[in-house]
Amino acid sequence: MSGIEWLIAVLVLLGAIFVLLGSVALVKLPDFYTRLHGPTKATTLGLGSLVLASMIFFNFVQNELSLQQLLIALFLFITAPVTAYMLIKAGMHQKVAALEVTKNQHLMQVSGKKPAP
């Protein structure tokens, strides 16, 4: 295997691991606010790694100029933080309780939310 093929294999493996960790975090973390970190952080990094591997494969191995993956990555990195922000604002508007151990409890108190038991 050449160096580019090794790089593609490592990026695909890393992407798969991060997507899996993000999915597990979505299920296992205790409250709504901490659950948002899984899909917005790890899964975005994993999908970015997979898209980067795809870009490298089509541009260097297949010798085709492929800009679709660049648009996918741009869309992914723009929409994921905006979606997380909107979900957090909706949770705060609906007064979804946060755990006591969640940081920034003073923000929750200012907005009138009570911690979850």
Secondary structure, DSSP 8 states (H G I E B T S, - for coil): --HHHHHHHHHHHHHHHHHHHHHHHHHHSSSHHHHTHIIIIIHHHHHHHHHHHHHHIIIIIS-----HHHHHHHHHHHHHHHHHHHHHHHHHHTT---BTTSS-HHHHHHTT---B-
